[in-house]
């Protein structure tokens, strides 16, 4: 049984791992975790920890770890499908039935009928008379001018005297692929479509790469080209019915943009009118069994195929295509809808750092603020969002044509981080030189930061960033020595620098939490981390108060902490919240790698050695990916 990933995610979201494991293991709340004796090896002191916020468990003794599914598979020695069936019944989320997808994608194909052409004799005046048809008034038959026209079946690869065939089932994906090929074959027959693409500067290679095509003017060209597949075409919304019961094609006299899913399958089409007087200018396939526009991004498959590293969300199909032709392979666009949570999550799965482009006019700023509110709840620690505000009167395509690709790349690289963008946005609305204006800015900021994940550190870093930008005096400052800039490389150990980060930014502890499992307990950093684990849930929301709180909790290390603060220049290096978050993550990963390697040198059992090596391999991959994306 194949279980879709979205179903697995839904089941895990509805499963409380603490409750599930608590049925098998006696757990006790200790700080931010629940601990107990590990069920996978014998021990007297609890080293098995369960994290409710992460829905994850980890044993610091035998290194067993995983989610709820892995726990049940290992504890009961059961296979994946059996465990999923149990969790499905507990959560109320149904698993897909066998062959369900095949039935969902199937439709009945009709028997082929011979094409019949009924010529109509017209006078010379009638031939030259313009066709007048009100497509919105179906009492007057809009197809009258078309239904008697002679039709050449060979144009659509049909035999004129086709023999009737038996009815059979068709597949929607196969039908969409055939329609895409049909539209591609029509492009050479339309001078206006070719002229449009040429005017947009697209090369022949680009046309072929994106499989661009043309939908003929004929109101029933798909019905004529695919007479056996009318039911399937209606299921896809490519053929519609008028109030009078007549069928007509959705896309007519339009250039065609096939839309592909993450696997490269054609799932729908976008059509752009060649006549600018036609409204709407763009039409997309309606949602169907295989096409859900709110869950798709145009260009995602093509970008992944070309191994794109940097991702940029733009407005339309032509922006994506033009950028790809200029060598920027990570451009994507929504399908005629505003960006939503699903779109941003898709991009964050490609890279933890993404950029969204907006027009520089008032409408663009409004769209940027709306996207900001959608994006904030998704900004878990380690994710980074930039806002690329385009010059007025320009889209990416026109900007590159006028200023060149290097200028475009430079502007993209200089696009402000979310923290700078939000500050600039609020500074335009309020007078930041007056106390009243500063108060209004902080009030707006507090509303925005409430949207950020509560378990992350970014909300606290962002508030601190604004306080410093607005000139609020800090009550506590670390004393920095004159040679602080040199001490970063020469005199300060990585462990001490991690301590400095933690004391200045207590909420970044979440990056270092996993380090507790591998760092020797005699290290000062280990003792500081243990203190954090005990009091983290009690920290005040205010950044400064949290720092004071931790200084008090770690008072027995006062002398060592004072010495570290004097040897580091942490505040200068972590002014921007994104930089503080990035620095903490990098130090945490580097220290984990260091101590995992040290631990592997000690005598270990075969199971412990295997688990540690697996952790080290995963950690090395993660570090490599960060370096690749930096």
N, C-alpha and C positions, 0 to 999 in steps of 0.2 A: 504494500500500500504506500503510495507516494503522498506525503503530507506537506502541503505548501508551507513555506517559511512564515507567512503572515498568520497562519493558524497556530503554528508553534509559538510565535510571539504572543498571540492573544491568550493562549493557555498559560504561559509563564507569567503574563501580566496579572492574571486572575488568581494565581497560586501564591499564597503566603508561605515562603520557604521556612520561616520560623515555626509556624504552626505545623507544617508538614514534617519537618525534622523533629520537632518537639514531641511528636507521637512515638518516636523511636529512641530519642536521646533526651536525658534530663538536662535541660538548658537553664542557665542562670544569666540574667542581664548583667553585663560588666561594661560600663561605659557605653560606647556606641554599638557594641556587639552583644551577642548571646553566646555563652561558652559552655562547654561540657566535655566529658571524656569521649575521645574519638571512638566511633563504632567500628572503625576499620583496622585498629591495632590496639593492643593492650597498653594501658597507661594508668597511672595513679593520679597525676596532676593534669587538670584539663588543658588541652592545647588545641581543641577543636572549636572554631569560631564560626558563627553564622551572622551574616550581614543582611539585615532586613532591607535597608535602603538599596543595596546592590543586588538583592535576591541571589546571594552567592554564599558558599561555605568554603572554609579552608582550614586544614589541619597543619599546624606548625611542626608537628612531630613527624608524620609520615608523608606530608605534602599532598594528601588527597584533597581535591577541590572540584568545584563545579556548580551547576545549578540544580533545580529541583528534579529535572529529568535524569541527570547524571547520578544524583543521590539514590533514586529509586532503582535505577539500573544496576548500580554497584551493590547496594545493600541487599537486594533480593535476587541478584544474578538473573535479571530478566532482560529481554530484548527491548529495543526502542519502541516498537509498535505496541507491545503489551502495556508498557508504561504509559504511552500516549492515550490508549483507550481508557485506562483508569483515570488519568487526569482529565480526560474529556468528560467523563461522567460526573466527576467532582465539580468541574467548573461550568458545566452546561454548554460548552462549546462543541458543536458537532464536528466530527472528522469527516472528510470527503468520502463518499461511498465509491466503491470500485466502479470504474467506467463512467463515473459521473461527468468528468470533463469531456469524454468522447460524445456523450449524449447532448451535453450543453452546446457543443460546437457543431452538431449535425443539423442538417436540414434536408428536406425531400427535394430531389431533382426531378423535374418533369421530363416526359418523353419528348425527344426532339421532333419538331414539326418542320416540314419544308417551308422555306421562305416563299411568300407569295407577293409579287409586285403588281400593283394595280395602277397603271399609268393614268394620268389625268390630262386631258387635252386642254390646253390653255391658249388664249389669244395672246398676241404680242403685247397688248396693253397690260394683260394680267401678269405676264412674265415679268414686266418691268415695274409693276406696282409694288410699293413697299408693304411688307407684312405688318399688319396691325393686330396685336394680341395683348389683351389685358390679362396678365398671368394671375392676378388676384381675383378676377371675376370668372368663376367657373360655370356660370350660367351660359355665358358665351364661350363656346368650346375653344380653348387656347391651342388645341392640337389640330384644328381644322386645316391649317396651312401646311402641316407636316405629314398627316397620316396617309395622304395619297401620293407622296413623293416616291419616286422610284428608288429602291434601296439595293445597293450592291453588296451582297453577302460576302464576296471575296475580300472586301476591305477589312472584314472582321474575322478572317480565317474560318468561314463557315461554308459548308457545301450547299449549293443552291437547292439541290434535290436530296437533302439528307433523309436517310431512312429513319423511321421511328425506332427508338431504342427503349429498353425497359427502364422503369423508374429505379433510381438508386439514391443512396445517401451521399450528400456532399459535405465537405468540411469548410467551415468559414475561413480558416487561415489559407487553405488552398484557393478558395474563391478570391480572397483579397489579393493574393499574389498574382492571380490571373488578371484581375482588374488593373493592378499596377502595371503589368506588362502591356496591357491594352492601351492604357493612357500614354505609356512611353512610346508606343508605336505611332500614336497620333501626332506627336510633336513635329515630325518632319512635314506633316500635311498642313500645318498652320503657320503661315508667314507672320501673323500678328503675335503668336506666342513666341516664335523664334526672335522676333524683333524686341519683345519685352525683355527676354533673358539677355540678349545682346546689349540692350540699353543699360542693364544692370551690371554689365561687365563680366558675365559668367562665361568661363571657357567650356569647351566641349567635354573636357575631362570632369569638370565640376558638375555639368548636367548629368553625366553618366554616374558619377559617384553618389549623387543624391537621388538618382532615378527620377528626375523631373519629367513631367509630361504635360499633356493637354487633353481637356474634356471637350469633345465637339459640341456644336450648337444644337444639334438634333435633340429634341426633348425626350426621345426614347432610344438613345444610342446603346445604352447598356442592355435594355430589353432585347434589342436586335442582336447584339453581340453575344449575349448569354441567355438565350431563350429557355434553357433548361434550369437556370439558377435564379429565377424571379423570387422565389421564397427566400433564398439566402440573401439576395440583394436587399430585400425589404427588411430582413432581420438586421442588416447592417445599416439601414437607413439611407442607402444609396439610391433606392427607388422609393418614391412616396406616392400616395394616392390623393387625388383631389376630392372635393366634396361630392362631385358627380361620379366618382368611382374610377376615373381614368388614372393610369399610372404615369409618372413623369420622373426624370432623373434629377437628383439633387444638384449635381454639379454640371453646368453647361457653359460653354465658351469661357473656360477658366484655365489658367495654368495650374498644374497639379503638383502638390508636394506630398509624396507618400510619407506616412508617419510610421516609424518602426518602434517596436518595444525593445526591452533590454536584451532580448535574444536575437534581435535583427529581423523579426517577423513583421510583415506589413499588417497593421491593425486598423488603419484608418487613413483618411486623406484630408488635406487642406486645399482649398481652391481659392485662387485670387482672380477677381474679375479683370478682364483685359480692358473693358470699357469703364472708366472711372465714374461714369454716371450711374452705373449699376450699384445698388445698395442691397445688402451689405457688401463691402469690398472683399472681405474674407469670409468664407464659410468652411466649417469643419464638419467631418462626419459626426453624427450624434453618438452618444454613448451606446454601447452594445455589449454583447457577451464578452467581446475581446477588446473593446476600446473604452477606456475610462480616462477622460482628458485630465481629470484632477490628479491622476496618479502617473502621468507621463510627462516627459520632457523631450522636446524636439532636439535632436542632435546628441542625446546621451549615448545611444548605441554607437554612433559614428565616432564620437569623441573617445569612448573606451576602446574602440577598434584601433584608433590611432595612438593609443596609450597616452592620452592627455593627463597632465599632472595638475595644471592650474585650471580652475573652472570659473567661468563667468556667465552669469544669467543675464540675458538681454531680452528685448521685447518681441521680436518677430522672426519668422523663418528666414527672411532674406538677410537679416543681421548675422544669423548663425552661419548661413552658407557663405556669405562674403568673408567673414572672419576665417572660416576654414580654408578658403581659397588663398587667403593671405598668410596662412601658416599657423593660425591660432586655433588649435583643435579642441579646446575645452569649452567652447561656447554652447549654451543651450537656451531654449526659450519655452515658455509655457504655451499651451495650445488655445490661445484666445481667452484665457482666464487669468485672473490675478494670481500671483504666487501664493501658495498656501503651505501649511505645515508639512504635508506629504512631499511637495516639491523640494523644500529645503532639506528635509531628512534624506532624500535621495542623493542630493549633492554632498551632504556631509558624510555620507558613506563612501564617496569617492575621495574626498580629502577633507581634513578637519579645518581647512582654511578656504573660504569661498568668497567671491566678490559678486555684487549685484549692481548692474548698471541702470541708471535712471536718467530721464531727460532733465535738463536744467531749468525747465519752466515750473510754474506753480503746480501744475498737474503732476509733474515728476516728483516734486517735494512731497505732495500729498501721498503719492504711491509709496515713496520711500518711508514715510512715517508709518503707514499701514503695515508695510513689510517688517519694519522694525518691531512693531508690537507682536507680530506673528513669530518673529525669529527669537525674541528674548527668552521665551520658555525653553528653547532648544539649545541654548548656549551653555551646555555642560562644560566643565573645566577642560581646557585643551582645544576647544573650538574657537575659531576666529572668523569674524565677518567684516568685510570691507564694503564701503559704499562708493561706487564710481559714478559721480555726477557728471554727465556729459555736458559739453558747452551747448548753449542755447542754439536752436535751429539745426542740431546735428543728431543723427543716429550713428551707431558704430561704422556702418558702411560709408556714409557721407564724410564722416570725420577722417577715416583712413584715406579716402580718395583725395581729400583736400590737403591734409597735413602729413600724410604718409604713415606707414605702419610703425616706424620707430617712435614717432611722436605719440601714437596711440598706446604703444607698450609703456612708454615713459609715464603717461597720464594714469594708466592702469596701475602701474607700480606705486605711484604716489597717492593713490586713492586712500582716503582717510579710514582708519580703523573705526569700529563702532563707537568707541569712547570719544574720539575726536569729533566724529560726525554728530553724535548726540549733543555734545557741548556746543558745537557750532549752530545746530538747529535751535537749541533753547536760547542761545545768546542773541539770535536774531529776533526772538519773540520778547525778550525782557532786557531791561537795562542792568547789565551786570556790574555797573560802576556804583550803583546805589544799594544800600542794605535791603530795601524793599525788593529790588530786582533779584538780588542774590537769593533772598528768601523764596521768591516765586520759582526760581530755577531749581532750588533744592526740593521744593514741594513737587514739581513736575518730575524730577529725577526719582524721588521716592516712589511715585506711582509706577514709573517704568521699571525700577529695580524690583518691585514686588512681583513682576512677571518672570524674573529670572529664577532658575532652579534654586530652591532653598538649601539644598545640600551642597551647592557649589560655593566657591570662593569669589566668583566674579562680581556678584552683587555688592559685596563689601569693598572690593578693590575699586569698583566704579564710583562708589560714594566717596571713598578717600581721594580718588583722582579729581573729582569735582571740587571737593573742599580745598585742595591745594590750588586748583585752577582759579578758584574764586578768592584766593588769598586768605583763607581762614588760618589763623595761627595754630600750630600744633603745640600742645601742652608738653609733649615729651619728644626730645630729639636725641638720637644717638650721637655721642661724641666721636668725630671722625679725625683720625690722625692725618698729618700732612702727607704721609706717603701711602694713603689709603689706596690710591689707584694702582700702586705697585704691589700692595699687599695681596690683591686679588690673585695675582699669578705666582707670588713668591712666598709669602709668609702665612697665608691662610689655607688650611686644609679644606677639602670639599665638605667634610663633616661640619666644620666650623661655619662655613658659608651657609650650609643648610640651616644651621641653628639661627644664624642672623636673619635669614629669610623668614623663618618661622616666628621669631620674636617680633619682627616688624609687620608681618602679615600672617597673623595666627590662623586665618581661615584657609590658608594654603596647606594646612596639615593633611588634608585629604590626599594630596599627592604623595606624601611620605608615609602614609598609614601602612602600606604593604611592606615597607622597609623594616618594620618591627620584627618581622618573622626571620630575618637573616642577619641583622646587625648584632655584633657582640654586645652583651648587656653592660660591659664595663665602659663602653663609649659614652661620652657626655650626650651625644645626639640620641642614643638609645634611651637614656634616662629622661631626656626632655620629651621624646616621643611617648614614653609611657605616661608621663604627666599629662600630656595633651589628651591621650586616650581616655583618661579618667575624668577630665573636666571639660572636654570639648563641647558637650551638649549644654553646658552651663554658660558658655561664653556670651557676653553681651553682643547685640547686633552692631553696635558702633565699633569701628575699627580701632580707634584710640583706646576706648575702654577695654576692648578685648586684649590689646597689648599690655595695658596696666594689669589686667587680671592674670595674664600668663606670667608676667614678671613676678607677681606676688606668689603664684603657684610654684614657681621655680626659684623661690628665694634662697633655697639651700645651695643653689649654684650661682649665687650673685656674683662672686668674684670672677668665675670663669666667663659668665655671660658679659660682664662689663668689659673684660679684656677682648672678647670677640667683637663686641660692638665698636670698640676703639680701633680695631684693625680692619674693618670692612667699610665699604662705601655703598652699602646696600640700597640706601634711599635714592642715590643718584642713578643706580642701575635699574630700579624698579618703579620709576615715576609713572609710566603708563601701565594700566592694569593688565593689558595683554602681555607686556614684557615681564611683569612679575609672575604671572601665571606660567608663561613659557619657561622662564628661568627655573622656577620651582620644579616643573615637570622634568626638565633636562637633568637637574641635579639628582632628583629622586631616582630616575632611571639609571643614571650613571653609578650611583651608590648601590642600587640593587644589583647591578651587574658585577660590581667589584666584590660584594660580599657573597654573592652566589658562587663566584669563582673560588673565593677563599674557602667556602664551606665544602666545595667539591674536593678540595685537597685533603680534607680530614677523612678518617676511616668511616665508611658508610655501608649500610646494607645495600643489596642490589636494587631493592625497590626504591629506597631513598635516593640512591644515586641516579636512577632512571628518572624519577620525578623532578629532581633538581636540574638535570640536564635538559629536560623538556621545558622547564621554566626558563632556563638560560637561553635556549634557542628562541623561544617566543619573545623574550625580552630583547634579544639581539635584533630580531626582525623589526620589532617596534622602534628601536633606536635607529636602525637603518632607514626605515620609512620616514622618520622625522627628519633625518639628515637629507634625505632625497627631496623632501618638500620644503626644506628651509631655504 
